[in-house]
Amino acid sequence: MKATALRLVLGLVIGGALGYGWHRLVGCTTGTCPLTATPLRGISYGAVMGLVWAFSR
């Protein structure tokens, strides 16, 4: 049980950090990038991808 919860939390945190990093590095200057247009969207998208990764293992 603890391992599953830890994997989910790590998936959220690492995914969110990667999403924020993606926003900072690539970003979107035109506003046509729906996934990384704002930092919150980048974090949200990264966290969702982190959860997908955590559930797939």
mmJSON file of the N, C-alpha and C atoms, coordinates in Angstrom:
{"data_MODEL":{"atom_site":{
"group_PDB":["ATOM","ATOM","ATOM","ATOM","ATOM","ATOM","ATOM","ATOM","ATOM","ATOM","ATOM","ATOM","ATOM","ATOM","ATOM","ATOM","ATOM","ATOM","ATOM","ATOM","ATOM","ATOM","ATOM","ATOM","ATOM","ATOM","ATOM","ATOM","ATOM","ATOM","ATOM","ATOM","ATOM","ATOM","ATOM","ATOM","ATOM","ATOM","ATOM","ATOM","ATOM","ATOM","ATOM","ATOM","ATOM","ATOM","ATOM","ATOM","ATOM","ATOM","ATOM","ATOM","ATOM","ATOM","ATOM","ATOM","ATOM","ATOM","ATOM","ATOM","ATOM","ATOM","ATOM","ATOM","ATOM","ATOM","ATOM","ATOM","ATOM","ATOM","ATOM","ATOM","ATOM","ATOM","ATOM","ATOM","ATOM","ATOM","ATOM","ATOM","ATOM","ATOM","ATOM","ATOM","ATOM","ATOM","ATOM","ATOM","ATOM","ATOM","ATOM","ATOM","ATOM","ATOM","ATOM","ATOM","ATOM","ATOM","ATOM","ATOM","ATOM","ATOM","ATOM","ATOM","ATOM","ATOM","ATOM","ATOM","ATOM","ATOM","ATOM","ATOM","ATOM","ATOM","ATOM","ATOM","ATOM","ATOM","ATOM","ATOM","ATOM","ATOM","ATOM","ATOM","ATOM","ATOM","ATOM","ATOM","ATOM","ATOM","ATOM","ATOM","ATOM","ATOM","ATOM","ATOM","ATOM","ATOM","ATOM","ATOM","ATOM","ATOM","ATOM","ATOM","ATOM","ATOM","ATOM","ATOM","ATOM","ATOM","ATOM","ATOM","ATOM","ATOM","ATOM","ATOM","ATOM","ATOM","ATOM","ATOM","ATOM","ATOM","ATOM","ATOM","ATOM","ATOM","ATOM","ATOM","ATOM","ATOM","ATOM"],
"id":[1,2,3,4,5,6,7,8,9,10,11,12,13,14,15,16,17,18,19,20,21,22,23,24,25,26,27,28,29,30,31,32,33,34,35,36,37,38,39,40,41,42,43,44,45,46,47,48,49,50,51,52,53,54,55,56,57,58,59,60,61,62,63,64,65,66,67,68,69,70,71,72,73,74,75,76,77,78,79,80,81,82,83,84,85,86,87,88,89,90,91,92,93,94,95,96,97,98,99,100,101,102,103,104,105,106,107,108,109,110,111,112,113,114,115,116,117,118,119,120,121,122,123,124,125,126,127,128,129,130,131,132,133,134,135,136,137,138,139,140,141,142,143,144,145,146,147,148,149,150,151,152,153,154,155,156,157,158,159,160,161,162,163,164,165,166,167,168,169,170,171],
"type_symbol":["N","C","C","N","C","C","N","C","C","N","C","C","N","C","C","N","C","C","N","C","C","N","C","C","N","C","C","N","C","C","N","C","C","N","C","C","N","C","C","N","C","C","N","C","C","N","C","C","N","C","C","N","C","C","N","C","C","N","C","C","N","C","C","N","C","C","N","C","C","N","C","C","N","C","C","N","C","C","N","C","C","N","C","C","N","C","C","N","C","C","N","C","C","N","C","C","N","C","C","N","C","C","N","C","C","N","C","C","N","C","C","N","C","C","N","C","C","N","C","C","N","C","C","N","C","C","N","C","C","N","C","C","N","C","C","N","C","C","N","C","C","N","C","C","N","C","C","N","C","C","N","C","C","N","C","C","N","C","C","N","C","C","N","C","C","N","C","C","N","C","C"],
"label_atom_id":["N","CA","C","N","CA","C","N","CA","C","N","CA","C","N","CA","C","N","CA","C","N","CA","C","N","CA","C","N","CA","C","N","CA","C","N","CA","C","N","CA","C","N","CA","C","N","CA","C","N","CA","C","N","CA","C","N","CA","C","N","CA","C","N","CA","C","N","CA","C","N","CA","C","N","CA","C","N","CA","C","N","CA","C","N","CA","C","N","CA","C","N","CA","C","N","CA","C","N","CA","C","N","CA","C","N","CA","C","N","CA","C","N","CA","C","N","CA","C","N","CA","C","N","CA","C","N","CA","C","N","CA","C","N","CA","C","N","CA","C","N","CA","C","N","CA","C","N","CA","C","N","CA","C","N","CA","C","N","CA","C","N","CA","C","N","CA","C","N","CA","C","N","CA","C","N","CA","C","N","CA","C","N","CA","C","N","CA","C","N","CA","C","N","CA","C","N","CA","C"],
"label_alt_id":[null,null,null,null,null,null,null,null,null,null,null,null,null,null,null,null,null,null,null,null,null,null,null,null,null,null,null,null,null,null,null,null,null,null,null,null,null,null,null,null,null,null,null,null,null,null,null,null,null,null,null,null,null,null,null,null,null,null,null,null,null,null,null,null,null,null,null,null,null,null,null,null,null,null,null,null,null,null,null,null,null,null,null,null,null,null,null,null,null,null,null,null,null,null,null,null,null,null,null,null,null,null,null,null,null,null,null,null,null,null,null,null,null,null,null,null,null,null,null,null,null,null,null,null,null,null,null,null,null,null,null,null,null,null,null,null,null,null,null,null,null,null,null,null,null,null,null,null,null,null,null,null,null,null,null,null,null,null,null,null,null,null,null,null,null,null,null,null,null,null,null],
"label_comp_id":["MET","MET","MET","LYS","LYS","LYS","ALA","ALA","ALA","THR","THR","THR","ALA","ALA","ALA","LEU","LEU","LEU","ARG","ARG","ARG","LEU","LEU","LEU","VAL","VAL","VAL","LEU","LEU","LEU","GLY","GLY","GLY","LEU","LEU","LEU","VAL","VAL","VAL","ILE","ILE","ILE","GLY","GLY","GLY","GLY","GLY","GLY","ALA","ALA","ALA","LEU","LEU","LEU","GLY","GLY","GLY","TYR","TYR","TYR","GLY","GLY","GLY","TRP","TRP","TRP","HIS","HIS","HIS","ARG","ARG","ARG","LEU","LEU","LEU","VAL","VAL","VAL","GLY","GLY","GLY","CYS","CYS","CYS","THR","THR","THR","THR","THR","THR","GLY","GLY","GLY","THR","THR","THR","CYS","CYS","CYS","PRO","PRO","PRO","LEU","LEU","LEU","THR","THR","THR","ALA","ALA","ALA","THR","THR","THR","PRO","PRO","PRO","LEU","LEU","LEU","ARG","ARG","ARG","GLY","GLY","GLY","ILE","ILE","ILE","SER","SER","SER","TYR","TYR","TYR","GLY","GLY","GLY","ALA","ALA","ALA","VAL","VAL","VAL","MET","MET","MET","GLY","GLY","GLY","LEU","LEU","LEU","VAL","VAL","VAL","TRP","TRP","TRP","ALA","ALA","ALA","PHE","PHE","PHE","SER","SER","SER","ARG","ARG","ARG"],
"label_asym_id":["A","A","A","A","A","A","A","A","A","A","A","A","A","A","A","A","A","A","A","A","A","A","A","A","A","A","A","A","A","A","A","A","A","A","A","A","A","A","A","A","A","A","A","A","A","A","A","A","A","A","A","A","A","A","A","A","A","A","A","A","A","A","A","A","A","A","A","A","A","A","A","A","A","A","A","A","A","A","A","A","A","A","A","A","A","A","A","A","A","A","A","A","A","A","A","A","A","A","A","A","A","A","A","A","A","A","A","A","A","A","A","A","A","A","A","A","A","A","A","A","A","A","A","A","A","A","A","A","A","A","A","A","A","A","A","A","A","A","A","A","A","A","A","A","A","A","A","A","A","A","A","A","A","A","A","A","A","A","A","A","A","A","A","A","A","A","A","A","A","A","A"],
"label_entity_id":["1","1","1","1","1","1","1","1","1","1","1","1","1","1","1","1","1","1","1","1","1","1","1","1","1","1","1","1","1","1","1","1","1","1","1","1","1","1","1","1","1","1","1","1","1","1","1","1","1","1","1","1","1","1","1","1","1","1","1","1","1","1","1","1","1","1","1","1","1","1","1","1","1","1","1","1","1","1","1","1","1","1","1","1","1","1","1","1","1","1","1","1","1","1","1","1","1","1","1","1","1","1","1","1","1","1","1","1","1","1","1","1","1","1","1","1","1","1","1","1","1","1","1","1","1","1","1","1","1","1","1","1","1","1","1","1","1","1","1","1","1","1","1","1","1","1","1","1","1","1","1","1","1","1","1","1","1","1","1","1","1","1","1","1","1","1","1","1","1","1","1"],
"label_seq_id":[1,1,1,2,2,2,3,3,3,4,4,4,5,5,5,6,6,6,7,7,7,8,8,8,9,9,9,10,10,10,11,11,11,12,12,12,13,13,13,14,14,14,15,15,15,16,16,16,17,17,17,18,18,18,19,19,19,20,20,20,21,21,21,22,22,22,23,23,23,24,24,24,25,25,25,26,26,26,27,27,27,28,28,28,29,29,29,30,30,30,31,31,31,32,32,32,33,33,33,34,34,34,35,35,35,36,36,36,37,37,37,38,38,38,39,39,39,40,40,40,41,41,41,42,42,42,43,43,43,44,44,44,45,45,45,46,46,46,47,47,47,48,48,48,49,49,49,50,50,50,51,51,51,52,52,52,53,53,53,54,54,54,55,55,55,56,56,56,57,57,57],
"pdbx_PDB_ins_code":[null,null,null,null,null,null,null,null,null,null,null,null,null,null,null,null,null,null,null,null,null,null,null,null,null,null,null,null,null,null,null,null,null,null,null,null,null,null,null,null,null,null,null,null,null,null,null,null,null,null,null,null,null,null,null,null,null,null,null,null,null,null,null,null,null,null,null,null,null,null,null,null,null,null,null,null,null,null,null,null,null,null,null,null,null,null,null,null,null,null,null,null,null,null,null,null,null,null,null,null,null,null,null,null,null,null,null,null,null,null,null,null,null,null,null,null,null,null,null,null,null,null,null,null,null,null,null,null,null,null,null,null,null,null,null,null,null,null,null,null,null,null,null,null,null,null,null,null,null,null,null,null,null,null,null,null,null,null,null,null,null,null,null,null,null,null,null,null,null,null,null],
"Cartn_x":[0.826,0.0,0.864,1.915,2.781,3.525,3.936,4.679,3.805,2.543,1.626,1.395,1.168,0.949,2.201,3.353,4.602,4.81,4.493,4.639,3.704,2.48,1.54,1.999,2.463,2.925,4.163,5.089,6.278,5.919,4.953,4.497,3.936,3.134,2.568,3.648,4.549,5.57,6.551,7.066,8.035,7.375,6.17,5.46,5.164,4.729,4.463,5.72,6.829,8.096,8.548,8.399,8.772,7.861,6.582,5.659,5.999,6.37,6.781,8.085,9.01,10.267,10.05,9.136,8.814,8.264,7.399,6.849,7.964,8.877,9.957,10.921,11.251,12.227,11.633,10.48,9.871,8.88,7.988,7.014,6.13,5.457,4.567,4.424,4.955,4.878,3.668,3.092,1.967,0.614,0.583,-0.68,-1.418,-0.786,-1.445,-1.061,-0.338,0.088,-0.792,-1.842,-2.782,-2.213,-1.217,-0.717,0.328,1.046,2.105,1.949,0.757,0.553,0.794,0.45,0.676,1.405,2.067,2.753,1.798,0.6,-0.355,-0.763,-0.953,-1.296,-0.142,1.078,2.237,2.351,2.145,2.196,1.071,-0.127,-1.272,-1.054,-0.608,-0.367,0.738,1.795,2.877,2.423,1.591,1.093,0.2,-0.624,-1.476,-0.61,0.403,1.303,2.078,2.433,3.081,2.176,0.885,-0.072,-0.247,-0.301,-0.414,0.784,1.965,3.168,3.11,2.671,2.616,1.605,0.478,-0.523,-0.13,0.748,1.128,2.167,2.749,3.795,3.236],
"Cartn_y":[-1.203,0.0,1.259,1.264,2.433,2.644,1.553,1.666,2.266,1.875,2.409,3.898,4.294,5.708,6.525,5.986,6.681,6.821,5.772,5.831,6.888,6.982,7.98,9.401,9.608,10.939,11.327,10.395,10.693,10.957,10.209,10.452,11.853,12.281,13.636,14.703,14.537,15.557,15.639,14.495,14.495,14.957,14.467,14.892,16.376,16.894,18.331,19.151,18.699,19.412,19.391,18.254,18.176,19.043,19.082,19.944,21.412,21.806,23.189,23.491,22.549,22.719,22.843,22.045,22.12,23.51,24.011,25.36,26.4,26.293,27.286,27.196,25.987,25.83,26.097,25.498,25.606,26.755,26.748,27.821,28.011,29.124,29.438,30.949,31.546,32.997,33.457,32.542,32.935,32.645,31.801,31.438,30.329,29.713,28.643,27.258,27.195,25.918,25.633,24.866,24.714,23.993,23.142,22.366,23.102,24.022,24.727,26.237,26.728,28.169,28.9,28.29,28.897,27.892,28.363,27.425,26.406,26.853,25.941,24.82,25.151,24.113,23.143,23.65,22.776,21.823,22.347,21.519,20.491,20.913,19.998,18.882,19.241,18.238,17.273,17.811,16.957,16.025,16.534,15.706,14.58,14.877,13.837,12.779,13.21,12.248,11.444,12.068,11.343,10.289,10.619,9.632,8.484,8.789,7.738,6.808,7.388,6.574,5.723,6.319,5.582,4.432,4.644,3.593,2.5,2.831,1.848,0.863,1.125,0.237,-0.775],
"Cartn_z":[0.0,0.0,0.0,0.846,0.909,-0.401,-1.027,-2.283,-3.378,-3.413,-4.42,-4.208,-2.972,-2.674,-2.985,-2.641,-2.931,-4.434,-5.184,-6.643,-7.238,-6.723,-7.227,-6.905,-5.686,-5.293,-6.1,-6.255,-7.054,-8.51,-9.033,-10.397,-10.553,-9.586,-9.621,-9.524,-8.576,-8.338,-9.506,-9.929,-11.025,-12.324,-12.582,-13.788,-13.777,-12.649,-12.535,-12.726,-12.164,-12.326,-13.784,-14.434,-15.844,-16.714,-16.389,-17.123,-16.96,-15.747,-15.515,-16.25,-16.195,-16.914,-18.412,-18.932,-20.36,-20.705,-19.843,-20.063,-20.052,-19.101,-18.989,-20.162,-20.616,-21.689,-23.068,-23.33,-24.651,-24.674,-23.691,-23.554,-24.77,-24.782,-25.883,-25.938,-26.976,-27.089,-27.879,-28.671,-29.514,-28.885,-27.862,-27.236,-27.955,-28.937,-29.688,-29.172,-28.084,-27.504,-26.283,-26.424,-25.319,-24.104,-24.274,-23.138,-22.323,-22.918,-22.198,-22.262,-22.509,-22.644,-21.328,-20.21,-18.897,-18.014,-16.961,-16.07,-15.438,-15.086,-14.461,-15.416,-16.669,-17.651,-17.846,-17.859,-17.992,-16.818,-15.612,-14.405,-14.428,-14.795,-14.832,-15.84,-17.025,-18.056,-17.626,-17.039,-16.558,-15.447,-14.536,-13.445,-13.966,-14.938,-15.533,-16.213,-16.939,-17.592,-16.551,-15.433,-14.343,-13.743,-13.591,-13.089,-14.067,-15.351,-16.362,-16.264,-16.111,-15.98,-14.713,-13.592,-12.32,-12.403,-13.039,-13.14,-14.145,-15.072,-16.084,-15.577,-14.452,-13.916,-12.992],
"occupancy":[1.0,1.0,1.0,1.0,1.0,1.0,1.0,1.0,1.0,1.0,1.0,1.0,1.0,1.0,1.0,1.0,1.0,1.0,1.0,1.0,1.0,1.0,1.0,1.0,1.0,1.0,1.0,1.0,1.0,1.0,1.0,1.0,1.0,1.0,1.0,1.0,1.0,1.0,1.0,1.0,1.0,1.0,1.0,1.0,1.0,1.0,1.0,1.0,1.0,1.0,1.0,1.0,1.0,1.0,1.0,1.0,1.0,1.0,1.0,1.0,1.0,1.0,1.0,1.0,1.0,1.0,1.0,1.0,1.0,1.0,1.0,1.0,1.0,1.0,1.0,1.0,1.0,1.0,1.0,1.0,1.0,1.0,1.0,1.0,1.0,1.0,1.0,1.0,1.0,1.0,1.0,1.0,1.0,1.0,1.0,1.0,1.0,1.0,1.0,1.0,1.0,1.0,1.0,1.0,1.0,1.0,1.0,1.0,1.0,1.0,1.0,1.0,1.0,1.0,1.0,1.0,1.0,1.0,1.0,1.0,1.0,1.0,1.0,1.0,1.0,1.0,1.0,1.0,1.0,1.0,1.0,1.0,1.0,1.0,1.0,1.0,1.0,1.0,1.0,1.0,1.0,1.0,1.0,1.0,1.0,1.0,1.0,1.0,1.0,1.0,1.0,1.0,1.0,1.0,1.0,1.0,1.0,1.0,1.0,1.0,1.0,1.0,1.0,1.0,1.0,1.0,1.0,1.0,1.0,1.0,1.0],
"B_iso_or_equiv":[0.0,0.0,0.0,0.0,0.0,0.0,0.0,0.0,0.0,0.0,0.0,0.0,0.0,0.0,0.0,0.0,0.0,0.0,0.0,0.0,0.0,0.0,0.0,0.0,0.0,0.0,0.0,0.0,0.0,0.0,0.0,0.0,0.0,0.0,0.0,0.0,0.0,0.0,0.0,0.0,0.0,0.0,0.0,0.0,0.0,0.0,0.0,0.0,0.0,0.0,0.0,0.0,0.0,0.0,0.0,0.0,0.0,0.0,0.0,0.0,0.0,0.0,0.0,0.0,0.0,0.0,0.0,0.0,0.0,0.0,0.0,0.0,0.0,0.0,0.0,0.0,0.0,0.0,0.0,0.0,0.0,0.0,0.0,0.0,0.0,0.0,0.0,0.0,0.0,0.0,0.0,0.0,0.0,0.0,0.0,0.0,0.0,0.0,0.0,0.0,0.0,0.0,0.0,0.0,0.0,0.0,0.0,0.0,0.0,0.0,0.0,0.0,0.0,0.0,0.0,0.0,0.0,0.0,0.0,0.0,0.0,0.0,0.0,0.0,0.0,0.0,0.0,0.0,0.0,0.0,0.0,0.0,0.0,0.0,0.0,0.0,0.0,0.0,0.0,0.0,0.0,0.0,0.0,0.0,0.0,0.0,0.0,0.0,0.0,0.0,0.0,0.0,0.0,0.0,0.0,0.0,0.0,0.0,0.0,0.0,0.0,0.0,0.0,0.0,0.0,0.0,0.0,0.0,0.0,0.0,0.0],
"pdbx_formal_charge":[null,null,null,null,null,null,null,null,null,null,null,null,null,null,null,null,null,null,null,null,null,null,null,null,null,null,null,null,null,null,null,null,null,null,null,null,null,null,null,null,null,null,null,null,null,null,null,null,null,null,null,null,null,null,null,null,null,null,null,null,null,null,null,null,null,null,null,null,null,null,null,null,null,null,null,null,null,null,null,null,null,null,null,null,null,null,null,null,null,null,null,null,null,null,null,null,null,null,null,null,null,null,null,null,null,null,null,null,null,null,null,null,null,null,null,null,null,null,null,null,null,null,null,null,null,null,null,null,null,null,null,null,null,null,null,null,null,null,null,null,null,null,null,null,null,null,null,null,null,null,null,null,null,null,null,null,null,null,null,null,null,null,null,null,null,null,null,null,null,null,null],
"auth_seq_id":[1,1,1,2,2,2,3,3,3,4,4,4,5,5,5,6,6,6,7,7,7,8,8,8,9,9,9,10,10,10,11,11,11,12,12,12,13,13,13,14,14,14,15,15,15,16,16,16,17,17,17,18,18,18,19,19,19,20,20,20,21,21,21,22,22,22,23,23,23,24,24,24,25,25,25,26,26,26,27,27,27,28,28,28,29,29,29,30,30,30,31,31,31,32,32,32,33,33,33,34,34,34,35,35,35,36,36,36,37,37,37,38,38,38,39,39,39,40,40,40,41,41,41,42,42,42,43,43,43,44,44,44,45,45,45,46,46,46,47,47,47,48,48,48,49,49,49,50,50,50,51,51,51,52,52,52,53,53,53,54,54,54,55,55,55,56,56,56,57,57,57],
"auth_comp_id":["MET","MET","MET","LYS","LYS","LYS","ALA","ALA","ALA","THR","THR","THR","ALA","ALA","ALA","LEU","LEU","LEU","ARG","ARG","ARG","LEU","LEU","LEU","VAL","VAL","VAL","LEU","LEU","LEU","GLY","GLY","GLY","LEU","LEU","LEU","VAL","VAL","VAL","ILE","ILE","ILE","GLY","GLY","GLY","GLY","GLY","GLY","ALA","ALA","ALA","LEU","LEU","LEU","GLY","GLY","GLY","TYR","TYR","TYR","GLY","GLY","GLY","TRP","TRP","TRP","HIS","HIS","HIS","ARG","ARG","ARG","LEU","LEU","LEU","VAL","VAL","VAL","GLY","GLY","GLY","CYS","CYS","CYS","THR","THR","THR","THR","THR","THR","GLY","GLY","GLY","THR","THR","THR","CYS","CYS","CYS","PRO","PRO","PRO","LEU","LEU","LEU","THR","THR","THR","ALA","ALA","ALA","THR","THR","THR","PRO","PRO","PRO","LEU","LEU","LEU","ARG","ARG","ARG","GLY","GLY","GLY","ILE","ILE","ILE","SER","SER","SER","TYR","TYR","TYR","GLY","GLY","GLY","ALA","ALA","ALA","VAL","VAL","VAL","MET","MET","MET","GLY","GLY","GLY","LEU","LEU","LEU","VAL","VAL","VAL","TRP","TRP","TRP","ALA","ALA","ALA","PHE","PHE","PHE","SER","SER","SER","ARG","ARG","ARG"],
"auth_asym_id":["A","A","A","A","A","A","A","A","A","A","A","A","A","A","A","A","A","A","A","A","A","A","A","A","A","A","A","A","A","A","A","A","A","A","A","A","A","A","A","A","A","A","A","A","A","A","A","A","A","A","A","A","A","A","A","A","A","A","A","A","A","A","A","A","A","A","A","A","A","A","A","A","A","A","A","A","A","A","A","A","A","A","A","A","A","A","A","A","A","A","A","A","A","A","A","A","A","A","A","A","A","A","A","A","A","A","A","A","A","A","A","A","A","A","A","A","A","A","A","A","A","A","A","A","A","A","A","A","A","A","A","A","A","A","A","A","A","A","A","A","A","A","A","A","A","A","A","A","A","A","A","A","A","A","A","A","A","A","A","A","A","A","A","A","A","A","A","A","A","A","A"],
"auth_atom_id":["N","CA","C","N","CA","C","N","CA","C","N","CA","C","N","CA","C","N","CA","C","N","CA","C","N","CA","C","N","CA","C","N","CA","C","N","CA","C","N","CA","C","N","CA","C","N","CA","C","N","CA","C","N","CA","C","N","CA","C","N","CA","C","N","CA","C","N","CA","C","N","CA","C","N","CA","C","N","CA","C","N","CA","C","N","CA","C","N","CA","C","N","CA","C","N","CA","C","N","CA","C","N","CA","C","N","CA","C","N","CA","C","N","CA","C","N","CA","C","N","CA","C","N","CA","C","N","CA","C","N","CA","C","N","CA","C","N","CA","C","N","CA","C","N","CA","C","N","CA","C","N","CA","C","N","CA","C","N","CA","C","N","CA","C","N","CA","C","N","CA","C","N","CA","C","N","CA","C","N","CA","C","N","CA","C","N","CA","C","N","CA","C","N","CA","C","N","CA","C"],
"pdbx_PDB_model_num":[1,1,1,1,1,1,1,1,1,1,1,1,1,1,1,1,1,1,1,1,1,1,1,1,1,1,1,1,1,1,1,1,1,1,1,1,1,1,1,1,1,1,1,1,1,1,1,1,1,1,1,1,1,1,1,1,1,1,1,1,1,1,1,1,1,1,1,1,1,1,1,1,1,1,1,1,1,1,1,1,1,1,1,1,1,1,1,1,1,1,1,1,1,1,1,1,1,1,1,1,1,1,1,1,1,1,1,1,1,1,1,1,1,1,1,1,1,1,1,1,1,1,1,1,1,1,1,1,1,1,1,1,1,1,1,1,1,1,1,1,1,1,1,1,1,1,1,1,1,1,1,1,1,1,1,1,1,1,1,1,1,1,1,1,1,1,1,1,1,1,1]
}}}
